[in-house]
Amino acid sequence: MRRFLFFTVLLSVSTAVWSQRGNSSFDYLLMPQSARSAATGGYNVSIVETDASLIYDNPAFLGAELDKTLLVNYLSYIADIGVGNITFTKKINDKTAFGVGAIYTNYGNMLEINEMGDVLGDLKASDICANFFVAHDLTEKLRGGITGKFMYSNYAHNTAIGLGVDLGLSYYDNESGASLGLVAKNLGRQVKAYEDELASLPWDIQLGYTQKFPHAPLRLSVTANHLKQWKFNDIYSEDDAFMKTAWKHLILGGEILLSDNFWIALGYNVKRGEDMQLEEGSRLNGFSIGFGLRVKQFGIACSAGRYNVGATSLLFSLSTNFAQTAL
């Protein structure tokens, strides 16, 4: 625990290095990449599970228990926009593991039209992020992880390149069922801009706590995000009082663990729900739900949530573990 607290202070100090002013780029990195974390509110940095998709939330979730795991995720966002990732993880030894993965965002076909209204043809727009994960057990209860990121975006005739890292810690006490997670995400910057000015990445610090109840199939999580700042600089939050600002930093999630191989989850992302509450908006904004099932070495999961007022988005996860022998 002392190492966890030390790393907490270290990350807090290091954020000064990444607090450059200016607009961020590569905002597709904010999209959920795990059906399980999406179902519990969008981000979850403290759930400890044998689920390779969670390493996109916290690289410290990677471990020897995920040896030879192949994962495919797909998010149907809105219209014909889709976000997918493919990941493979492998252990190096009983305390160290690594993984490789790629995120791909496709925005579909768009028309190129000049200022005179003439249609010039089709435009393509896409993003890709190559990820390299590595994690190591620091103690029996504490694990650290790092994700290296190489980002490339191609929007019509403009391209951009960026480099970044995620730094994560995961603390888990098996006896009490309590776990803590701390992550500094998307620390980095563009190295090639769309035009002239280089921009920072959409970086953030997230801290989470999860508690599993010993005599009930229930696990609850609370995640604090947007910790790089206190006040939100947007039109929805400029008049918020202290308690409402604090409330908006939270994501609440709960899981019903019906067995070791089946779970159902529900989450609420406070800021997303508050921001999307239009006069005639849905009261379900900010909520998410999902389930997961494992049969032998195969796992499937699905979540549903609203990340914009236009549609409900579905995220599907499919995984298999080649280290397990099929029965």
VENVEN-V853531 format. One record per pair of residues at least 4 apart in sequence whose C-alpha atoms are under 8 Angstrom apart, sorted by the first residue. I is the first residue (numbers start at 1). GAP is how many residues later the second one is. D is the distance in Angstrom with one decimal. If there is no record, write none. Layout:
I/GAP/D + I/GAP/D
//
This chain:
1/4/6.3 + 1/141/7.7 + 1/170/7.6 + 2/4/6.1 + 3/4/6.2 + 4/4/6.2 + 4/138/7.5 + 4/165/7.2 + 4/167/7.4 + 5/4/6.4 + 6/4/6.2 + 7/4/6.1 + 7/162/8.0 + 8/4/6.3 + 8/174/7.2 + 9/4/6.3 + 10/4/6.1 + 11/4/6.3 + 11/173/7.0 + 12/4/7.9 + 14/4/7.4 + 15/4/6.2 + 15/213/7.4 + 18/169/6.5 + 18/170/7.2 + 20/180/7.1 + 22/177/6.4 + 22/178/7.1 + 23/176/5.8 + 23/177/6.7 + 24/175/5.4 + 24/176/4.8 + 24/177/4.9 + 24/178/5.3 + 25/165/7.7 + 25/174/6.0 + 25/175/6.3 + 25/176/5.3 + 25/177/6.5 + 26/101/8.0 + 26/125/7.7 + 26/127/7.7 + 26/175/6.4 + 26/176/7.1 + 27/4/7.9 + 27/174/7.5 + 27/175/6.1 + 28/77/7.5 + 28/99/7.8 + 29/173/7.6 + 30/172/7.5 + 32/5/7.5 + 32/6/5.9 + 32/10/5.9 + 32/11/7.0 + 33/5/7.6 + 33/20/6.8 + 33/21/7.9 + 33/23/6.4 + 33/24/7.9 + 33/40/6.9 + 33/41/8.0 + 33/42/7.7 + 33/51/7.7 + 33/52/7.3 + 34/4/5.9 + 34/19/4.9 + 34/20/5.9 + 34/22/7.3 + 34/23/7.9 + 34/39/7.2 + 34/281/7.6 + 34/283/7.1 + 35/4/6.0 + 35/18/7.7 + 35/38/7.9 + 35/255/7.1 + 35/266/6.0 + 35/267/5.5 + 35/268/5.2 + 35/280/5.7 + 35/281/6.2 + 35/282/6.1 + 36/4/6.5 + 36/17/7.9 + 36/18/7.5 + 36/229/7.6 + 36/254/7.0 + 36/255/7.5 + 36/256/7.5 + 36/265/7.2 + 36/266/7.7 + 36/267/7.1 + 37/4/6.5 + 37/5/5.5 + 37/6/5.3 + 37/7/5.2 + 37/17/6.9 + 37/20/7.7 + 38/4/3.9 + 38/5/6.2 + 38/6/8.0 + 38/229/8.0 + 38/250/6.9 + 38/251/7.8 + 38/252/7.9 + 38/265/6.4 + 38/266/7.8 + 38/267/7.5 + 38/277/7.9 + 39/214/7.8 + 39/226/5.7 + 39/227/5.7 + 39/228/5.8 + 39/249/5.1 + 39/250/4.6 + 39/251/4.8 + 39/252/7.6 + 39/264/5.2 + 39/265/6.8 + 39/266/7.4 + 40/4/7.0 + 40/181/7.9 + 40/212/6.9 + 40/213/4.3 + 40/214/6.3 + 40/215/7.6 + 40/225/5.9 + 40/226/5.3 + 40/227/4.0 + 40/228/7.0 + 40/248/6.7 + 40/249/7.0 + 40/250/7.9 + 41/210/5.8 + 41/211/6.3 + 41/212/5.9 + 41/225/7.3 + 41/226/4.1 + 41/227/4.9 + 41/228/5.0 + 41/245/7.6 + 41/246/6.8 + 41/247/5.9 + 42/209/7.9 + 42/225/7.8 + 42/227/6.9 + 42/246/7.8 + 43/14/6.5 + 43/180/7.4 + 43/208/7.6 + 44/10/8.0 + 44/13/6.3 + 44/164/6.9 + 44/177/7.7 + 44/179/6.3 + 45/9/8.0 + 45/12/5.6 + 45/13/5.4 + 45/125/7.9 + 45/135/7.8 + 45/136/5.1 + 45/137/6.5 + 45/138/7.0 + 45/161/7.2 + 45/162/6.8 + 45/163/5.6 + 45/178/7.2 + 46/12/7.9 + 46/124/6.7 + 46/133/5.9 + 46/134/5.1 + 46/135/4.3 + 46/136/7.6 + 46/161/7.9 + 46/162/5.2 + 46/163/5.6 + 46/164/5.8 + 46/175/7.5 + 46/177/7.9 + 47/132/7.0 + 47/134/7.9 + 47/163/6.1 + 47/174/7.6 + 48/13/6.7 + 48/124/7.3 + 48/131/7.1 + 49/12/7.7 + 50/15/6.7 + 50/16/6.5 + 51/15/7.5 + 52/9/7.8 + 52/10/7.0 + 52/14/6.6 + 52/17/7.1 + 52/19/6.9 + 52/35/7.9 + 52/37/7.5 + 53/18/7.0 + 53/20/8.0 + 53/264/7.9 + 54/4/6.5 + 54/5/7.8 + 54/7/6.6 + 55/4/4.4 + 55/5/6.8 + 55/6/5.3 + 55/7/5.9 + 57/126/8.0 + 58/87/7.5 + 58/108/7.8 + 58/109/7.8 + 58/110/5.5 + 58/111/7.4 + 58/112/7.9 + 58/123/7.6 + 58/124/7.7 + 58/125/6.2 + 59/74/6.5 + 59/75/7.2 + 59/76/6.7 + 59/85/7.5 + 59/86/4.7 + 59/87/5.6 + 59/88/6.1 + 59/107/7.3 + 59/108/7.1 + 59/109/5.7 + 59/110/7.8 + 60/75/5.6 + 60/76/7.6 + 60/83/5.7 + 60/84/4.8 + 60/85/4.0 + 60/86/7.2 + 60/108/5.3 + 60/109/5.3 + 60/110/5.6 + 61/74/7.8 + 61/82/7.8 + 61/84/7.5 + 61/109/6.8 + 62/4/6.8 + 62/27/7.9 + 62/35/6.6 + 62/36/7.3 + 62/71/7.8 + 62/72/7.3 + 62/73/5.8 + 62/83/7.3 + 63/4/7.5 + 63/28/6.7 + 63/32/7.1 + 63/33/6.4 + 63/34/5.2 + 63/35/7.8 + 63/72/6.5 + 63/73/7.2 + 63/74/7.9 + 64/26/7.1 + 64/27/4.7 + 64/28/7.5 + 64/29/6.9 + 64/30/5.6 + 64/31/6.6 + 64/32/6.5 + 64/33/5.7 + 65/26/7.8 + 66/23/6.3 + 66/24/6.5 + 66/25/7.2 + 66/255/7.6 + 67/22/6.0 + 67/23/4.2 + 67/24/5.0 + 67/30/7.7 + 67/254/7.4 + 67/255/7.9 + 67/256/6.3 + 68/20/6.8 + 68/21/5.5 + 68/22/4.8 + 68/23/7.5 + 68/253/5.7 + 68/254/5.3 + 68/255/5.6 + 69/18/8.0 + 69/19/5.6 + 69/20/5.3 + 69/21/6.9 + 69/250/7.0 + 69/251/5.7 + 69/252/4.3 + 69/253/6.2 + 69/254/7.5 + 70/16/7.5 + 70/17/5.8 + 70/18/4.6 + 70/19/6.8 + 70/249/5.5 + 70/250/5.4 + 70/251/6.4 + 70/252/7.8 + 71/15/5.6 + 71/16/5.1 + 71/17/6.4 + 71/246/7.2 + 71/247/5.8 + 71/248/4.3 + 71/249/6.7 + 72/12/7.5 + 72/13/5.8 + 72/14/4.6 + 72/15/6.5 + 72/245/5.8 + 72/246/5.3 + 72/247/6.3 + 73/11/5.4 + 73/12/5.2 + 73/13/6.5 + 73/242/7.1 + 73/243/5.6 + 73/244/4.4 + 73/245/6.4 + 74/8/7.1 + 74/9/5.8 + 74/10/4.2 + 74/11/6.6 + 74/241/5.6 + 74/242/5.3 + 74/243/6.7 + 75/7/5.7 + 75/8/5.0 + 75/9/6.1 + 75/238/7.0 + 75/239/5.8 + 75/240/4.2 + 75/241/6.5 + 76/4/7.7 + 76/5/6.7 + 76/6/4.9 + 76/7/6.7 + 76/237/5.6 + 76/238/5.4 + 76/239/6.3 + 77/4/5.6 + 77/5/5.5 + 77/6/7.1 + 77/230/8.0 + 77/234/8.0 + 77/235/7.7 + 77/236/5.0 + 77/237/7.0 + 78/4/7.5 + 78/232/7.4 + 78/233/6.2 + 78/234/7.8 + 78/235/6.7 + 80/27/6.7 + 80/28/5.7 + 81/24/7.5 + 81/25/5.8 + 81/26/4.5 + 81/27/6.0 + 82/23/5.9 + 82/24/5.5 + 82/25/6.7 + 83/20/7.2 + 83/21/5.8 + 83/22/4.4 + 83/23/6.5 + 84/19/5.7 + 84/20/5.3 + 84/21/6.5 + 85/16/6.9 + 85/17/5.4 + 85/18/4.3 + 85/19/6.1 + 86/15/5.5 + 86/16/5.7 + 86/17/6.9 + 87/12/7.0 + 87/13/5.7 + 87/14/4.1 + 87/15/6.7 + 88/11/5.5 + 88/12/5.5 + 88/13/6.3 + 89/8/7.3 + 89/9/5.8 + 89/10/4.0 + 89/11/6.5 + 90/7/5.7 + 90/8/5.6 + 90/9/6.1 + 91/5/6.0 + 91/6/3.9 + 91/7/6.2 + 92/4/5.4 + 92/5/5.0 + 92/6/7.1 + 93/4/6.9 + 95/41/5.5 + 95/42/5.1 + 96/38/7.4 + 96/39/5.7 + 96/40/4.4 + 96/41/6.6 + 97/37/5.8 + 97/38/5.5 + 97/39/6.7 + 98/34/7.5 + 98/35/5.3 + 98/36/4.2 + 98/37/6.4 + 99/33/5.9 + 99/34/4.8 + 99/35/6.4 + 100/30/7.7 + 100/31/5.7 + 100/32/4.7 + 100/33/6.1 + 101/29/6.0 + 101/30/5.0 + 101/31/6.5 + 102/26/6.9 + 102/27/5.5 + 102/28/4.4 + 102/29/5.8 + 103/24/7.9 + 103/25/5.5 + 103/26/5.0 + 103/27/6.6 + 103/28/8.0 + 104/22/7.3 + 104/23/5.7 + 104/24/4.5 + 104/25/6.6 + 105/21/5.4 + 105/22/5.0 + 105/23/6.4 + 106/19/6.5 + 106/20/4.7 + 106/21/6.8 + 107/17/7.5 + 107/18/5.6 + 107/19/6.0 + 108/16/6.9 + 108/17/7.0 + 109/13/6.3 + 109/14/6.0 + 109/15/5.8 + 109/16/7.6 + 110/12/5.5 + 110/13/5.1 + 110/14/6.7 + 111/8/6.8 + 111/9/7.4 + 111/10/5.8 + 111/11/4.6 + 111/12/5.7 + 112/7/5.9 + 112/8/5.3 + 112/9/5.4 + 112/10/5.6 + 112/11/5.8 + 113/4/5.7 + 113/5/5.4 + 113/6/4.6 + 113/7/5.7 + 113/8/7.6 + 114/4/5.6 + 114/5/6.9 + 114/6/7.2 + 123/32/7.9 + 123/33/5.4 + 124/30/7.7 + 124/31/6.4 + 124/32/5.4 + 125/28/7.8 + 125/29/5.6 + 125/30/4.3 + 125/31/5.8 + 126/27/6.0 + 126/28/5.5 + 126/29/6.4 + 127/24/7.5 + 127/25/5.9 + 127/26/4.4 + 127/27/6.4 + 128/23/5.9 + 128/24/5.4 + 128/25/6.4 + 129/20/6.4 + 129/21/5.5 + 129/22/4.4 + 129/23/6.3 + 130/19/5.7 + 130/20/5.1 + 130/21/6.5 + 131/16/6.4 + 131/17/5.6 + 131/18/4.8 + 131/19/6.7 + 132/15/5.5 + 132/16/5.1 + 132/17/6.7 + 133/12/7.3 + 133/13/5.8 + 133/14/4.5 + 133/15/6.5 + 134/11/5.7 + 134/12/5.5 + 134/13/6.6 + 135/8/7.0 + 135/9/5.6 + 135/10/4.0 + 135/11/6.4 + 136/7/5.7 + 136/8/5.6 + 136/9/6.4 + 137/4/7.9 + 137/5/6.2 + 137/6/4.3 + 137/7/6.5 + 138/4/5.5 + 138/5/5.2 + 138/6/6.7 + 139/4/6.8 + 141/30/5.5 + 141/31/5.2 + 141/32/6.1 + 142/27/7.2 + 142/28/5.8 + 142/29/4.5 + 142/30/6.6 + 143/26/5.8 + 143/27/5.3 + 143/28/6.5 + 144/23/7.8 + 144/24/5.7 + 144/25/4.5 + 144/26/6.4 + 145/22/6.1 + 145/23/5.1 + 145/24/6.4 + 146/19/6.9 + 146/20/5.6 + 146/21/4.8 + 146/22/6.3 + 147/18/5.3 + 147/19/4.9 + 147/20/6.7 + 148/15/7.8 + 148/16/6.1 + 148/17/4.6 + 148/18/6.8 + 149/14/5.7 + 149/15/5.0 + 149/16/5.7 + 150/11/7.5 + 150/12/6.0 + 150/13/5.0 + 150/14/6.7 + 151/9/8.0 + 151/10/5.5 + 151/11/4.9 + 151/12/6.2 + 152/7/7.3 + 152/8/5.8 + 152/9/4.7 + 152/10/6.6 + 153/6/5.4 + 153/7/5.2 + 153/8/6.6 + 154/4/5.9 + 154/5/4.5 + 154/6/6.8 + 155/4/6.2 + 158/36/5.5 + 158/37/7.6 + 159/33/7.8 + 159/34/7.2 + 159/35/5.4 + 160/30/7.2 + 160/31/7.7 + 160/32/5.1 + 160/33/4.9 + 160/34/5.1 + 161/29/5.7 + 161/30/5.7 + 161/31/4.9 + 161/32/6.8 + 162/26/7.4 + 162/27/5.6 + 162/28/3.9 + 162/29/5.2 + 162/30/6.8 + 163/25/5.7 + 163/26/5.9 + 163/27/6.4 + 163/28/7.0 + 164/22/5.5 + 164/23/5.2 + 164/24/4.1 + 164/25/6.5 + 164/37/7.7 + 165/20/6.8 + 165/21/5.5 + 165/22/5.3 + 165/23/6.5 + 166/17/6.9 + 166/18/5.7 + 166/19/4.5 + 166/20/5.6 + 166/21/6.4 + 167/16/5.6 + 167/17/5.2 + 167/18/6.6 + 168/13/7.4 + 168/14/5.7 + 168/15/4.3 + 168/16/6.5 + 169/12/5.6 + 169/13/5.2 + 169/14/6.4 + 170/9/7.2 + 170/10/5.8 + 170/11/4.6 + 170/12/6.7 + 171/8/5.4 + 171/9/5.0 + 171/10/6.3 + 172/5/7.4 + 172/6/6.1 + 172/7/4.3 + 172/8/6.5 + 173/4/5.8 + 173/5/5.5 + 173/6/6.2 + 174/4/7.1 + 176/36/7.8 + 176/38/7.8 + 177/34/5.8 + 177/35/4.9 + 177/36/6.8 + 177/37/7.2 + 178/31/7.4 + 178/32/5.8 + 178/33/4.6 + 178/34/6.3 + 179/30/5.9 + 179/31/5.2 + 179/32/6.5 + 180/27/7.6 + 180/28/5.7 + 180/29/4.7 + 180/30/6.5 + 181/26/5.7 + 181/27/5.1 + 181/28/6.5 + 182/23/7.6 + 182/24/5.8 + 182/25/4.6 + 182/26/6.5 + 183/22/5.7 + 183/23/5.3 + 183/24/6.6 + 184/19/7.4 + 184/20/5.9 + 184/21/4.5 + 184/22/6.5 + 185/18/5.3 + 185/19/5.3 + 185/20/6.2 + 185/21/7.9 + 186/15/6.0 + 186/16/6.2 + 186/17/4.5 + 186/18/6.9 + 187/14/6.7 + 187/16/5.6 + 187/17/7.9 + 188/12/6.5 + 188/13/5.9 + 188/15/7.8 + 189/9/7.5 + 189/10/6.2 + 189/11/4.4 + 189/12/5.4 + 190/8/5.6 + 190/9/5.7 + 190/10/6.2 + 190/11/7.2 + 191/7/6.9 + 192/6/6.8 + 193/4/6.2 + 193/5/5.1 + 193/6/7.2 + 203/25/8.0 + 204/21/7.2 + 204/22/5.7 + 204/23/6.5 + 204/24/5.6 + 205/20/6.2 + 205/21/6.2 + 205/22/5.1 + 205/23/5.8 + 206/17/6.9 + 206/18/5.6 + 206/19/4.5 + 206/20/6.8 + 206/21/6.3 + 207/16/5.8 + 207/17/5.2 + 207/18/6.7 + 208/13/7.1 + 208/14/5.7 + 208/15/4.1 + 208/16/6.1 + 209/12/5.7 + 209/13/5.5 + 209/14/6.5 + 210/9/7.0 + 210/10/5.6 + 210/11/4.2 + 210/12/6.6 + 211/8/5.6 + 211/9/5.4 + 211/10/6.5 + 212/5/7.9 + 212/6/6.1 + 212/7/4.2 + 212/8/6.6 + 213/4/6.9 + 213/5/5.8 + 213/6/6.2 + 217/39/5.6 + 217/40/4.9 + 217/41/6.3 + 218/36/7.2 + 218/37/5.7 + 218/38/4.9 + 218/39/6.0 + 219/35/5.7 + 219/36/5.1 + 219/37/6.7 + 219/38/7.5 + 220/32/7.8 + 220/33/5.8 + 220/34/4.4 + 220/35/6.4 + 221/31/6.0 + 221/32/5.0 + 221/33/6.1 + 222/28/6.8 + 222/29/5.7 + 222/30/4.8 + 222/31/6.3 + 223/27/5.6 + 223/28/5.0 + 223/29/6.6 + 224/25/5.4 + 224/26/4.7 + 224/27/6.4 + 225/24/5.4 + 225/25/6.4 + 225/26/7.6 + 226/4/7.7 + 226/23/6.2 + 227/22/7.5 + 230/15/7.5 + 230/16/7.9 + 231/6/7.7 + 231/7/7.9 + 231/14/6.6 + 232/5/5.9 + 232/6/7.1 + 232/13/7.8 + 233/4/6.9 + 233/5/6.7 + 234/4/6.3 + 236/39/6.1 + 237/8/7.6 + 240/4/5.8 + 240/5/5.9 + 241/4/6.2 + 242/4/6.3 + 243/4/6.1 + 244/4/6.2 + 245/4/6.8 + 246/4/7.4 + 247/23/6.9 + 247/24/8.0 + 248/22/5.2 + 248/23/4.6 + 248/26/7.8 + 249/21/7.2 + 249/22/6.8 + 250/19/6.8 + 250/20/6.0 + 250/21/7.6 + 251/16/7.3 + 251/17/5.8 + 251/18/4.6 + 251/19/6.0 + 252/15/5.5 + 252/16/5.2 + 252/17/6.5 + 252/18/7.9 + 253/12/7.3 + 253/13/5.8 + 253/14/4.1 + 253/15/6.4 + 254/11/5.6 + 254/12/5.4 + 254/13/6.3 + 255/8/6.7 + 255/9/5.6 + 255/10/4.2 + 255/11/6.5 + 256/7/5.7 + 256/8/5.2 + 256/9/6.3 + 257/5/6.4 + 257/6/4.7 + 257/7/6.7 + 258/4/5.7 + 258/5/5.8 + 258/6/7.8 + 259/4/7.0 + 261/31/7.7 + 261/32/5.6 + 261/33/4.8 + 261/34/7.2 + 262/29/7.4 + 262/30/5.6 + 262/31/4.6 + 262/32/6.5 + 263/28/5.5 + 263/29/5.3 + 263/30/6.8 + 264/25/7.7 + 264/26/5.9 + 264/27/4.3 + 264/28/6.6 + 265/24/5.6 + 265/25/5.3 + 265/26/6.1 + 266/21/7.4 + 266/22/5.7 + 266/23/4.5 + 266/24/6.6 + 267/20/5.6 + 267/21/5.1 + 267/22/6.3 + 268/5/7.6 + 268/18/5.4 + 268/19/4.4 + 268/20/6.3 + 269/4/6.1 + 269/17/4.9 + 269/18/6.4 + 270/4/6.1 + 270/16/6.3 + 271/4/6.0 + 271/15/7.5 + 272/4/6.1 + 272/13/7.2 + 272/14/5.1 + 272/35/7.5 + 273/4/6.3 + 273/11/7.8 + 273/12/4.8 + 273/13/3.7 + 273/14/7.2 + 274/11/8.0 + 274/12/7.5 + 276/5/7.1 + 276/9/6.2 + 276/10/7.6 + 276/32/7.3 + 276/33/6.4 + 277/4/5.4 + 277/5/7.0 + 277/6/7.2 + 277/8/6.9 + 278/4/7.9 + 281/4/7.7 + 281/28/7.5 + 285/20/7.9 + 285/21/6.0 + 285/24/7.7 + 286/19/7.4 + 286/20/6.6 + 286/21/7.7 + 287/18/6.3 + 287/19/7.3 + 288/15/7.1 + 288/16/5.6 + 288/17/4.4 + 288/18/7.3 + 289/14/5.5 + 289/15/5.5 + 289/16/6.7 + 290/11/7.3 + 290/12/5.4 + 290/13/3.9 + 290/14/6.2 + 291/10/5.7 + 291/11/5.7 + 291/12/6.6 + 292/7/7.3 + 292/8/5.7 + 292/9/4.0 + 292/10/6.5 + 293/6/5.8 + 293/7/5.4 + 293/8/6.3 + 294/4/5.6 + 294/5/4.2 + 294/6/6.4 + 295/4/6.3 + 296/30/6.7 + 296/31/7.2 + 297/23/5.5 + 297/24/5.4 + 297/25/7.5 + 297/27/6.1 + 297/28/7.6 + 297/29/6.6 + 298/20/7.6 + 298/21/5.8 + 298/22/4.5 + 298/23/6.8 + 299/18/7.9 + 299/19/5.8 + 299/20/5.1 + 299/21/6.2 + 300/16/7.5 + 300/17/5.6 + 300/18/4.6 + 300/19/6.5 + 301/15/5.8 + 301/16/5.0 + 301/17/6.6 + 302/12/7.0 + 302/13/5.6 + 302/14/4.6 + 302/15/6.3 + 303/11/5.7 + 303/12/5.2 + 303/13/6.8 + 304/8/6.6 + 304/9/5.7 + 304/10/4.6 + 304/11/6.5 + 305/7/5.6 + 305/8/5.5 + 305/9/6.7 + 306/5/6.4 + 306/6/4.6 + 306/7/5.8 + 307/4/7.8 + 307/5/7.3 + 307/6/7.0 + 308/4/7.7
//
